[in-house]
């Protein structure tokens, strides 16, 4: 009877999980083996033809490189910044609540609003960056129109938005550490850096693992800003994998190829998550 009661409690969540996660994933995998149907030409089984076309698609490889560069630029920076901010606001400082709220404020803003806000910085001639540069005699620069600077601009904006969100997790973890450990370290004469490196940071590894997995997923999931800032341009220099899937599905109406790209994205994220758990969990110390 106890098992039946447990299964009854799990059933609503299991139904939602299957209906909105597992079934769409399985249907997407199924569709990737078929061609895109039209009114005059129904969909037909093509095997791995969509995957072969993907390997020969230069735009796919470009957006994949863009996404990896975007992830490498945003994940370590946002995590390091979040940790520094958490340590800073966990200490005794004036107006601590105001500082915490200031760091967390970008998190509550929608990504579209954030993108509109950062247009104020990046717009040529009238943007804040060009205004400051003009004070030192620098010429105007199209930050979002230059393939060499557009990805860096997007990464800076994403770090600004994400760091405050990750800071909350680090702050909660820091506040859960027993104060007796730090007091014992002070009695032993340990420096603050030694105590952080040998005690605090190892105890924060469960939080770091959680934040790292979420940051990785977000780096492949956030595309709202592209609709406002660049639309993937110039010449796909800022296009990311999820945005390319959107373009293929809803601009080019090639749903079969979009399904193939989605399967690759899911496999990529699953592989990254497995590597993270296998490599980093060895260094995680659960109390």
C-alpha positions as CSV (number, residue, x, y, z in Angstrom):
1,X,0.0,0.0,0.0
2,X,2.9,2.3,0.8
3,X,4.3,1.8,-2.7
4,X,1.0,2.5,-4.3
5,X,0.8,5.8,-2.4
6,X,4.3,6.7,-3.5
7,X,3.5,6.0,-7.2
8,X,0.3,8.0,-7.0
9,X,2.4,11.0,-5.7
10,X,4.9,10.6,-8.6
11,X,2.3,10.1,-11.4
12,X,1.4,13.8,-12.1
13,X,5.1,14.8,-12.4
14,X,5.9,11.7,-14.4
15,X,3.1,12.4,-16.9
16,X,4.3,16.0,-17.4
17,X,7.9,14.8,-17.7
18,X,7.0,12.3,-20.4
19,X,4.5,14.5,-22.2
20,X,6.8,17.6,-22.4
21,X,10.3,16.2,-22.3
22,X,10.7,12.6,-23.2
23,X,8.0,12.3,-25.9
24,X,9.2,15.5,-27.8
25,X,12.8,14.3,-27.6
26,X,11.8,10.9,-29.0
27,X,9.6,12.5,-31.7
28,X,12.4,14.8,-32.7
29,X,14.8,11.8,-33.1
30,X,12.2,10.0,-35.1
31,X,11.6,13.0,-37.4
32,X,15.3,13.4,-38.1
33,X,15.2,10.2,-40.1
34,X,12.6,11.5,-42.5
35,X,12.5,14.2,-45.2
36,X,10.4,17.4,-44.8
37,X,7.0,16.8,-46.2
38,X,5.1,19.2,-48.4
39,X,1.6,19.4,-49.8
40,X,2.7,17.7,-53.1
41,X,5.5,15.5,-51.7
42,X,4.8,13.7,-48.4
43,X,7.5,13.0,-45.9
44,X,9.5,9.8,-46.5
45,X,12.2,7.8,-44.7
46,X,15.7,8.9,-45.7
47,X,17.8,7.2,-43.0
48,X,20.9,9.1,-42.1
49,X,20.7,11.5,-45.1
50,X,19.9,14.5,-42.8
51,X,23.0,13.7,-40.7
52,X,25.1,13.4,-43.8
53,X,23.8,16.8,-45.0
54,X,24.6,18.2,-41.6
55,X,28.3,17.1,-41.9
56,X,28.5,19.0,-45.2
57,X,26.8,22.1,-43.9
58,X,29.4,24.9,-43.5
59,X,27.0,27.1,-41.5
60,X,26.4,24.3,-39.0
61,X,30.2,24.1,-38.3
62,X,30.4,27.9,-38.1
63,X,27.6,28.2,-35.6
64,X,29.0,25.3,-33.6
65,X,32.4,27.0,-33.4
66,X,30.6,30.2,-32.4
67,X,28.7,28.4,-29.7
68,X,31.8,26.8,-28.3
69,X,33.6,30.1,-28.3
70,X,30.6,31.8,-26.6
71,X,30.5,29.0,-23.9
72,X,34.3,29.3,-23.3
73,X,34.0,33.0,-23.0
74,X,31.0,33.1,-20.7
75,X,31.1,30.0,-18.4
76,X,34.5,30.5,-16.6
77,X,34.1,34.3,-16.5
78,X,30.6,34.2,-15.0
79,X,31.4,31.5,-12.5
80,X,34.6,33.3,-11.3
81,X,32.8,36.6,-11.1
82,X,29.9,35.0,-9.2
83,X,32.2,33.5,-6.7
84,X,34.1,36.8,-6.1
85,X,30.8,38.7,-5.7
86,X,29.5,36.1,-3.3
87,X,32.6,36.3,-1.1
88,X,32.4,40.1,-1.3
89,X,28.8,40.4,-0.2
90,X,29.1,37.6,2.4
91,X,31.6,39.8,4.3
92,X,30.7,42.7,6.5
93,X,30.4,45.8,4.4
94,X,28.2,48.9,4.5
95,X,24.8,48.7,2.7
96,X,25.3,45.0,2.2
97,X,21.7,44.3,1.3
98,X,21.8,47.1,-1.4
99,X,25.0,45.6,-2.9
100,X,23.4,42.2,-3.0
101,X,20.3,43.5,-4.7
102,X,22.4,45.5,-7.2
103,X,24.3,42.3,-8.2
104,X,21.2,40.3,-8.5
105,X,19.1,42.8,-10.4
106,X,20.3,41.9,-14.0
107,X,19.0,38.3,-13.3
108,X,15.4,39.4,-13.0
109,X,15.4,41.3,-16.3
110,X,14.2,39.4,-19.4
111,X,16.9,38.7,-21.9
112,X,15.1,40.9,-24.5
113,X,15.1,43.8,-22.1
114,X,18.8,43.2,-21.4
115,X,19.6,43.2,-25.1
116,X,17.7,46.5,-25.6
117,X,19.6,48.0,-22.6
118,X,23.0,47.0,-24.1
119,X,22.1,48.5,-27.4
120,X,22.7,51.8,-25.6
121,X,26.3,50.7,-25.1
122,X,27.0,49.2,-28.5
123,X,25.2,51.5,-31.0
124,X,27.7,53.3,-33.3
125,X,28.2,57.0,-32.8
126,X,25.5,57.5,-30.2
127,X,26.3,54.5,-28.0
128,X,28.1,54.8,-24.6
129,X,31.2,53.0,-25.8
130,X,31.7,55.3,-28.8
131,X,31.0,58.4,-26.7
132,X,33.7,57.4,-24.2
133,X,36.0,56.5,-27.0
134,X,35.4,59.9,-28.7
135,X,36.6,61.6,-25.5
136,X,40.0,60.0,-26.1
137,X,40.0,60.6,-29.9
138,X,39.1,57.0,-30.9
139,X,37.0,56.7,-34.1
140,X,33.5,55.3,-34.1
141,X,33.2,51.6,-34.3
142,X,30.3,49.3,-35.2
143,X,30.7,46.8,-32.3
144,X,27.9,44.5,-33.4
145,X,28.6,44.8,-37.1
146,X,32.2,43.8,-36.9
147,X,32.7,40.0,-37.0
148,X,35.8,40.3,-34.8
149,X,34.0,42.1,-31.9
150,X,30.3,41.0,-32.1
151,X,30.8,37.7,-30.1
152,X,32.8,39.4,-27.4
153,X,30.0,42.0,-27.1
154,X,27.4,39.2,-26.6
155,X,29.6,37.4,-24.1
156,X,30.1,40.5,-22.0
157,X,26.4,41.1,-21.9
158,X,25.6,37.5,-21.0
159,X,28.2,37.5,-18.2
160,X,26.7,40.7,-16.8
161,X,23.3,39.0,-16.7
162,X,24.3,35.5,-15.5
163,X,26.9,36.3,-12.8
164,X,24.3,37.6,-10.3
165,X,22.2,34.5,-10.7
166,X,25.1,32.2,-9.9
167,X,26.2,34.5,-7.0
168,X,23.0,33.5,-5.1
169,X,24.0,29.9,-5.1
170,X,27.5,30.6,-3.9
171,X,26.3,33.0,-1.3
172,X,23.9,30.4,0.1
173,X,26.7,27.8,0.1
174,X,29.1,30.2,1.9
175,X,26.5,31.0,4.6
176,X,26.0,27.3,5.2
177,X,29.7,26.7,6.1
178,X,30.2,26.2,9.8
179,X,32.0,29.3,11.3
180,X,34.0,27.0,13.6
181,X,36.2,26.0,10.7
182,X,37.3,29.5,10.0
183,X,37.9,30.2,13.7
184,X,40.0,27.1,13.9
185,X,42.0,28.2,10.8
186,X,42.6,31.6,12.4
187,X,43.9,30.0,15.6
188,X,46.3,27.9,13.5
189,X,47.5,31.0,11.7
190,X,46.3,30.2,8.2
191,X,46.1,33.1,5.8
192,X,42.8,34.0,4.1
193,X,44.1,32.8,0.7
194,X,45.3,29.5,2.2
195,X,42.0,29.0,4.0
196,X,40.0,29.7,0.8
197,X,42.2,27.5,-1.4
198,X,42.3,24.5,1.0
199,X,39.0,24.7,2.9
200,X,36.4,27.0,1.4
201,X,36.8,26.3,-2.3
202,X,36.7,22.4,-1.8
203,X,33.6,22.8,0.3
204,X,32.0,24.8,-2.5
205,X,32.6,22.1,-5.1
206,X,29.0,20.8,-5.0
207,X,27.8,24.3,-5.7
208,X,30.4,24.7,-8.4
209,X,29.3,21.5,-10.1
210,X,25.7,22.6,-10.1
211,X,26.5,26.1,-11.4
212,X,28.8,24.7,-14.1
213,X,26.1,22.4,-15.5
214,X,23.6,25.2,-15.5
215,X,26.0,27.7,-17.1
216,X,26.8,25.2,-19.8
217,X,23.1,24.6,-20.6
218,X,22.5,28.4,-20.6
219,X,25.3,29.0,-23.0
220,X,23.5,26.8,-25.6
221,X,20.0,27.9,-24.6
222,X,20.1,31.7,-24.5
223,X,19.3,33.2,-27.9
224,X,16.8,35.9,-27.1
225,X,19.4,38.6,-27.3
226,X,20.2,37.6,-30.9
227,X,16.7,38.6,-32.1
228,X,17.3,42.1,-30.8
229,X,21.0,42.7,-31.3
230,X,22.3,40.9,-34.4
231,X,19.9,38.3,-35.8
232,X,23.0,36.0,-36.2
233,X,24.9,38.5,-38.3
234,X,27.1,39.8,-39.6
235,X,27.5,36.8,-42.0
236,X,26.6,34.3,-39.2
237,X,29.4,35.6,-37.0
238,X,27.2,35.7,-34.0
239,X,24.7,32.9,-34.8
240,X,24.4,30.2,-32.2
241,X,23.2,26.7,-32.6
242,X,19.8,27.1,-31.1
243,X,19.2,30.3,-33.2
244,X,20.2,28.3,-36.3
245,X,17.7,25.6,-35.4
246,X,15.0,28.3,-35.2
247,X,16.0,29.8,-38.6
248,X,15.9,26.3,-40.2
249,X,12.6,25.4,-38.7
250,X,10.6,28.6,-38.9
251,X,12.4,30.7,-41.6
252,X,13.3,27.9,-44.1
253,X,10.5,25.5,-42.9
254,X,12.9,22.5,-43.1
255,X,11.6,20.8,-40.0
256,X,13.4,17.5,-40.7
257,X,16.8,19.2,-40.8
258,X,15.8,21.3,-37.7
259,X,15.1,18.0,-35.9
260,X,18.5,16.7,-36.9
261,X,20.2,19.8,-35.5
262,X,18.1,19.5,-32.3
263,X,19.2,15.9,-31.8
264,X,22.9,17.0,-32.2
265,X,22.3,19.8,-29.7
266,X,20.7,17.3,-27.2
267,X,23.6,14.8,-27.7
268,X,26.2,17.6,-27.2
269,X,24.6,18.8,-24.0
270,X,24.2,15.3,-22.6
271,X,27.9,14.5,-23.5
272,X,29.1,17.7,-21.8
273,X,27.0,17.0,-18.7
274,X,28.3,13.4,-18.4
275,X,31.9,14.7,-18.8
276,X,31.3,17.3,-16.1
277,X,29.8,14.9,-13.6
278,X,32.5,12.2,-14.3
279,X,35.5,14.6,-14.1
280,X,34.4,17.1,-11.5
281,X,32.4,15.0,-9.2
282,X,35.6,13.2,-8.2
283,X,36.7,16.4,-6.6
284,X,33.3,17.1,-5.0
285,X,33.2,16.7,-1.2
286,X,29.7,16.3,0.1
287,X,29.2,17.0,3.8
